[in-house]
């Protein structure tokens, strides 16, 4: 079976969990649910318990909860008849479940024995005029600690620096002994503390032969000191510190955390992902930068590539997609849960006066068509990338 087909059970699980949140809260508040469906019609199997029909449908990439009177408050036990608070909880519950699932996944992965990369985080390039250059960091230096926290691999460093953007950070650095003629020899190296402030919004500079706009361009020779593969017309993308890093002398060890450590670590990990996602969405609207959006085809490609690495990465990818699904669904975009929540809150602001179901329905329809158009555009670029032979991660 092609590995990219794993995207079907992954997305099916996430949508099921999402709709389960709506279903459970609706039942809790006494809202009449006529059908809880897995997948989209046509229906291939169904069974009725009490007043609710539970169905399995042919198209697996979805699910739904059909509640009585979603826009009609005259219906007894209808969704629209509930208080603003209860309706808000029902709408938020889907995304809440999508954020609970990653906590469970991360906790299980961290608690069970898992492969961990351990080595020395070594600087392979320093960007001109970056915080790293200004603080005296050089190629070959090794970063050992961040604010007294031991750094075991490059991902540890990325995580900590992302969390500490805009604040003064203390790095314990083992200096490269190249000035003594012997690169990396322990007897010719020394450790010292370096103080540095990671940038919140690092620049992206176009590589040119001759700089005419210093704020937007960088000379080729200087750019290649940071990354030798850069050419004229490329963009020098810098991180918060302005360094290229890797894990040298790395080895894979089996590691695990006790439950009392894995749970808070899982919350921290999810917080980092949410922060990164929020920053990407913010840059999309403020700078027009693509935060890495991809459609169903792109997700299938990513799933196939990750599946080749192992089972644990698949579960981690599932957690990341679940977080993204939870966040995106809460955005105030018509047709999404966040868009419906916006109308519920607007009703509260208007003193209980509802916007007519016809107008709201038209706005949600327009939002749905906009989302479909966005998916088509993203899918086009996904197809172009796949045809050109590029990996999603390249």
Phi and psi in degrees as a GROMACS rama.xvg file:
@    title "Ramachandran Plot"
@    xaxis  label "Phi"
@    yaxis  label "Psi"
@TYPE xy
-57.5566  136.7  UNK-2
-64.1337  -26.6584  UNK-3
-68.1119  -18.6466  UNK-4
-67.5239  -13.4968  UNK-5
-62.6645  -17.0949  UNK-6
-61.4474  -27.3904  UNK-7
-66.409  -54.3985  UNK-8
-65.2552  -31.455  UNK-9
-63.4644  -53.1518  UNK-10
-67.3565  -35.6357  UNK-11
-61.6406  -44.0766  UNK-12
-61.2104  -45.0641  UNK-13
-66.7688  -40.503  UNK-14
-68.7057  -39.7706  UNK-15
-60.2123  -45.8423  UNK-16
-61.4657  -41.4291  UNK-17
-61.2177  -51.3761  UNK-18
-67.7493  -29.2881  UNK-19
-61.6405  -36.5101  UNK-20
-60.942  -46.3716  UNK-21
-61.0023  -43.95  UNK-22
-63.4666  -48.7907  UNK-23
-64.6589  -41.4255  UNK-24
-71.1112  -36.4796  UNK-25
-62.1414  -44.4209  UNK-26
-62.7744  -41.2315  UNK-27
-59.7667  -37.9026  UNK-28
-89.4238  6.16279  UNK-29
78.9351  15.2495  UNK-30
-74.9151  136.167  UNK-31
-77.0259  118.185  UNK-32
-105.94  116.845  UNK-33
-85.6753  -26.7946  UNK-34
-154.63  137.99  UNK-35
-119.736  107.636  UNK-36
-111.705  137.568  UNK-37
-100.525  121.522  UNK-38
84.7297  177.169  UNK-39
-108.911  147.869  UNK-40
-55.5365  157.531  UNK-41
-77.5304  148.963  UNK-42
-73.6023  136.403  UNK-43
-112.23  -16.0038  UNK-44
-162.496  147  UNK-45
-160.914  153.516  UNK-46
-145.176  144.598  UNK-47
-108.747  126.752  UNK-48
-120.293  120.454  UNK-49
62.4519  -125.272  UNK-50
-98.7286  1.51121  UNK-51
-115.569  134.247  UNK-52
-97.0607  128.161  UNK-53
-104.465  123.114  UNK-54
-129.979  153.064  UNK-55
-115.971  127.696  UNK-56
-115.365  165.228  UNK-57
-66.8353  -42.1017  UNK-58
-90.4516  110.332  UNK-59
-77.3894  -12.6153  UNK-60
-86.5901  63.2617  UNK-61
166.226  -171  UNK-62
179.594  169.969  UNK-63
-159.181  156.075  UNK-64
-124.912  115.727  UNK-65
-97.7137  110.431  UNK-66
-106.726  149.85  UNK-67
-69.6161  135.515  UNK-68
57.1558  52.9098  UNK-69
-65.3811  -24.3229  UNK-70
-123.267  1.88115  UNK-71
-118.371  103.26  UNK-72
-73.5012  -6.74946  UNK-73
-78.396  -17.9608  UNK-74
-73.914  129.819  UNK-75
-61.3012  139.719  UNK-76
58.0815  28.6648  UNK-77
-83.8885  159.07  UNK-78
-61.9404  -44.8496  UNK-79
-66.7072  -17.387  UNK-80
-83.7276  -13.6959  UNK-81
-73.8432  164.016  UNK-82
-66.5239  162.402  UNK-83
-59.2541  -39.6469  UNK-84
-62.4596  -47.3009  UNK-85
-65.3622  -41.7913  UNK-86
-64.3914  -37.9261  UNK-87
-63.9265  -41.6924  UNK-88
-63.364  -43.2676  UNK-89
-60.9951  -41.3855  UNK-90
-70.1267  -35.6203  UNK-91
-78.3298  -25.0454  UNK-92
-58.348  -34.1392  UNK-93
-62.1832  -49.3989  UNK-94
-66.5573  -34.8064  UNK-95
-58.9828  -43.4508  UNK-96
-65.0722  -35.9647  UNK-97
-67.214  -22.599  UNK-98
-91.6376  -21.0688  UNK-99
-75.5896  -40.3647  UNK-100
-55.4009  -46.0838  UNK-101
-61.3965  -34.3937  UNK-102
-59.9442  -43.5153  UNK-103
-64.9781  -45.6212  UNK-104
-63.2997  -49.5182  UNK-105
-60.6128  -40.4895  UNK-106
-63.6274  -43.9263  UNK-107
-63.0047  -45.5518  UNK-108
-61.6155  -43.2447  UNK-109
-71.7204  -31.7861  UNK-110
-76.687  -38.666  UNK-111
-77.567  153.083  UNK-112
-57.4621  129.853  UNK-113
-142.91  157.871  UNK-114
-74.0165  133.263  UNK-115
-132.034  132.836  UNK-116
-82.9194  125.437  UNK-117
-125.909  130.261  UNK-118
-175.243  -155.214  UNK-119
-112.902  126.648  UNK-120
-81.1617  112.158  UNK-121
-115.383  139.417  UNK-122
-84.7837  125.055  UNK-123
-106.771  -7.62396  UNK-124
-165.5  145.91  UNK-125
-126.24  125.221  UNK-126
-74.7989  141.706  UNK-127
-62.2991  141.81  UNK-128
60.091  23.7816  UNK-129
-94.7777  164.521  UNK-130
-55.4335  -35.2439  UNK-131
-63.8091  -45.6632  UNK-132
-65.2696  -42.4921  UNK-133
-65.7118  -28.1125  UNK-134
-88.6402  -2.83614  UNK-135
94.0238  9.26488  UNK-136
-71.2098  143.501  UNK-137
-134.842  162.266  UNK-138
-57.1354  133.578  UNK-139
95.7217  -14.9239  UNK-140
-66.0421  150.142  UNK-141
-116.744  129.978  UNK-142
-92.9898  116.74  UNK-143
-97.776  -37.7059  UNK-144
-143.36  151.629  UNK-145
-124.003  115.099  UNK-146
50.07  47.5577  UNK-147
71.1637  3.58875  UNK-148
-92.715  124.264  UNK-149
-65.6196  135.237  UNK-150
-106.642  118.609  UNK-151
-99.2049  -22.7992  UNK-152
-156.054  171.721  UNK-153
-63.7794  -28.8383  UNK-154
-68.8628  -34.3224  UNK-155
-58.9094  -43.7358  UNK-156
-65.3986  -45.9052  UNK-157
-58.1144  -43.9348  UNK-158
-61.5789  -47.6042  UNK-159
-68.0208  -42.9002  UNK-160
-66.5935  -37.8341  UNK-161
-60.7714  -35.7501  UNK-162
-75.4995  -24.0389  UNK-163
-110.173  17.9991  UNK-164
-55.8355  136.712  UNK-165
83.2665  -1.39695  UNK-166
-118.345  152.125  UNK-167
-71.061  128.656  UNK-168
-119.986  141.151  UNK-169
-100.878  119.037  UNK-170
-108.317  133.122  UNK-171
-92.8344  117.352  UNK-172
-121.196  130.789  UNK-173
-91.9198  112.535  UNK-174
-72.8242  143.438  UNK-175
-71.4094  138.896  UNK-176
-91.7804  26.0087  UNK-177
-61.9635  -29.4684  UNK-178
-65.7723  -19.5589  UNK-179
-94.6919  0.0690354  UNK-180
93.0638  -3.67317  UNK-181
-126.295  101.343  UNK-182
-66.1471  123.626  UNK-183
74.6036  3.45728  UNK-184
-72.4851  124.619  UNK-185
-55.9268  -35.0915  UNK-186
-71.5822  -12.5365  UNK-187
-115.139  23.1767  UNK-188
-123.103  159.898  UNK-189
-142.027  155.819  UNK-190
-105.997  143.696  UNK-191
-151.114  161.255  UNK-192
-91.1944  134.365  UNK-193
-121.683  134.254  UNK-194
-108.433  129.242  UNK-195
-148.927  147.558  UNK-196
-114.232  106.574  UNK-197
-61.2434  137.611  UNK-198
-73.3237  142.186  UNK-199
-75.6261  -42.3623  UNK-200
-126.128  83.6837  UNK-201
-65.2515  147.828  UNK-202
-77.9859  158.718  UNK-203
-119.093  117.413  UNK-204
-113.819  136.03  UNK-205
-79.2323  134.288  UNK-206
-83.4567  122.82  UNK-207
-134.814  167.397  UNK-208
-73.9322  -42.1214  UNK-209
-134.903  125.665  UNK-210
-78.3546  127.741  UNK-211
-114.927  -25.7349  UNK-212
-125.321  93.5608  UNK-213
-56.7758  -30.6058  UNK-214
-73.1575  -16.8158  UNK-215
-122.919  -10.6616  UNK-216
-130.89  161.197  UNK-217
-144.318  142.348  UNK-218
-69.0947  142.44  UNK-219
-54.4084  -45.6482  UNK-220
-61.6088  -39.0198  UNK-221
-71.4478  -39.02  UNK-222
-62.9894  -38.5054  UNK-223
-73.9192  -16.597  UNK-224
-67.627  -28.9793  UNK-225
-86.2584  -46.1137  UNK-226
-142.62  101.734  UNK-227
-60.127  -18.0373  UNK-228
-81.2555  -8.09164  UNK-229
-71.166  144.335  UNK-230
-128.468  171.296  UNK-231
-57.0638  131.858  UNK-232
94.2306  -16.102  UNK-233
-72.5576  167.843  UNK-234
-112.771  128.265  UNK-235
-85.5508  106.15  UNK-236
-93.3426  121.655  UNK-237
-109.541  151.531  UNK-238
-88.8911  -172.44  UNK-239
-65.024  -34.0529  UNK-240
-88.7811  -31.415  UNK-241
86.4484  39.8271  UNK-242
-131.24  149.95  UNK-243
-96.4437  132.096  UNK-244
-132.072  160.416  UNK-245
-155.02  170.128  UNK-246
-103.731  109.794  UNK-247
-95.3094  156.648  UNK-248
53.3582  34.6381  UNK-249
-78.2665  149.957  UNK-250
-143.929  151.991  UNK-251
-94.5187  125.914  UNK-252
-123.085  157.268  UNK-253
-84.6539  127.557  UNK-254
-136.001  156.732  UNK-255
-156.387  154.919  UNK-256
-116.239  145.742  UNK-257
-65.7748  155.901  UNK-258
-56.3685  -38.5472  UNK-259
-67.5824  -17.0776  UNK-260
-98.3828  -34.1661  UNK-261
-68.6327  -33.7863  UNK-262
-65.8858  -54.0632  UNK-263
-63.1793  -32.5283  UNK-264
-64.5982  -36.8149  UNK-265
-65.3825  -42.2224  UNK-266
-62.083  -42.1687  UNK-267
-63.1376  -41.6123  UNK-268
-63.8405  -42.4519  UNK-269
-66.7653  -38.1563  UNK-270
-60.311  -39.5443  UNK-271
-63.3227  -42.2966  UNK-272
-65.4773  -42.9516  UNK-273
-62.9009  -43.4328  UNK-274
-61.4956  -44.2154  UNK-275
-63.8469  -42.4579  UNK-276
-64.9101  -42.7372  UNK-277
-63.3103  -39.4363  UNK-278
-64.3074  -40.5808  UNK-279
-64.2997  -42.1297  UNK-280
-66.0493  -38.8239  UNK-281
-62.5099  -42.9556  UNK-282
-66.2509  -30.7592  UNK-283
-61.0063  -43.848  UNK-284
-84.0645  -31.5111  UNK-285
-88.3138  -34.0106  UNK-286
-119.602  -9.60426  UNK-287
75.4188  16.4748  UNK-288
-82.0653  139.28  UNK-289
-74.8071  117.249  UNK-290
-80.2884  16.2655  UNK-291
93.3982  28.3561  UNK-292
-66.2306  142.716  UNK-293
-148.223  154.942  UNK-294
-94.6386  -170.918  UNK-295
-56.3133  -37.1522  UNK-296
-66.8934  -41.6308  UNK-297
-65.1525  -38.9844  UNK-298
-63.8339  -38.7805  UNK-299
-63.1501  -41.1408  UNK-300
-63.0219  -46.3854  UNK-301
-60.161  -45.0619  UNK-302
-59.9081  -42.8571  UNK-303
-63.1229  -40.6624  UNK-304
-68.6589  -41.3606  UNK-305
-69.0254  -34.9252  UNK-306
-61.5146  -26.7566  UNK-307
-70.8758  -18.5564  UNK-308
-82.5605  -40.827  UNK-309
158.914  -179.833  UNK-310
-73.7174  -45.8913  UNK-311
-56.3853  -44.5059  UNK-312
-60.523  -31.7133  UNK-313
-63.0393  -44.1743  UNK-314
-65.7208  -37.9224  UNK-315
-65.2888  -40.8413  UNK-316
-62.4433  -41.1105  UNK-317
-58.2586  -42.2559  UNK-318
-63.8535  -42.6419  UNK-319
-65.3322  -42.5636  UNK-320
-65.6216  -37.2975  UNK-321
-62.1708  -42.6268  UNK-322
-62.5164  -45.259  UNK-323
-61.1534  -43.4554  UNK-324
-61.2314  -42.4022  UNK-325
-63.9218  -42.7187  UNK-326
-68.3688  -49.5876  UNK-327
-61.129  -38.407  UNK-328
-66.5634  -19.6471  UNK-329
-91.6461  -4.17066  UNK-330
-66.8688  141.992  UNK-331
-74.2772  59.6781  UNK-332
-110.475  126.188  UNK-333
-51.4873  143.196  UNK-334
88.6487  -19.7868  UNK-335
-93.1086  166.733  UNK-336
-58.2412  -38.6264  UNK-337
-63.6539  -35.8175  UNK-338
-66.7032  -41.0371  UNK-339
-67.8341  -38.0549  UNK-340
-62.5201  -36.4783  UNK-341
-59.665  -40.4185  UNK-342
-69.3622  -36.9543  UNK-343
-64.1997  -44.7375  UNK-344
-67.5758  -36.3839  UNK-345
-62.6401  -36.2227  UNK-346
-60.6295  -41.8782  UNK-347
-63.7731  -41.0724  UNK-348
-63.9375  -34.114  UNK-349
-84.6023  12.01  UNK-350
72.9816  31.1495  UNK-351
92.8265  -1.73117  UNK-352
-82.1515  121.356  UNK-353
-84.5777  148.282  UNK-354
-75.1629  140.833  UNK-355
-57.7576  140.757  UNK-356
-54.9228  -33.6608  UNK-357
-64.622  -46.2857  UNK-358
-65.587  -45.0674  UNK-359
-62.6879  -42.3839  UNK-360
-61.5212  -39.6979  UNK-361
-64.9489  -41.1269  UNK-362
-65.7613  -41.8087  UNK-363
-65.0539  -37.109  UNK-364
-63.8282  -43.2267  UNK-365
-62.763  -41.0763  UNK-366
-63.7877  -39.3788  UNK-367
-63.509  -43.0826  UNK-368
-64.5398  -37.1367  UNK-369
-63.8527  -42.6973  UNK-370
-64.3971  -41.2874  UNK-371
-61.1247  -41.7534  UNK-372
-62.4152  -40.6824  UNK-373
-64.0013  -41.2066  UNK-374
-62.5992  -40.9933  UNK-375
-62.4873  -44.7764  UNK-376
-63.2761  -46.7124  UNK-377
-62.643  -38.4328  UNK-378
-65.6757  -36.1344  UNK-379
-59.5729  -48.9961  UNK-380
-67.0918  -33.0861  UNK-381
-62.0221  -44.3967  UNK-382
-64.4555  -43.3264  UNK-383
-59.5702  -42.5957  UNK-384
-64.2878  -42.3027  UNK-385
-66.7452  -43.0409  UNK-386
-62.3427  -36.1598  UNK-387
-75.3781  -7.19659  UNK-388
86.6293  10.2316  UNK-389
-83.0092  147.091  UNK-390
-83.7586  153.908  UNK-391
-62.5189  -31.1371  UNK-392
-89.6635  -0.548752  UNK-393
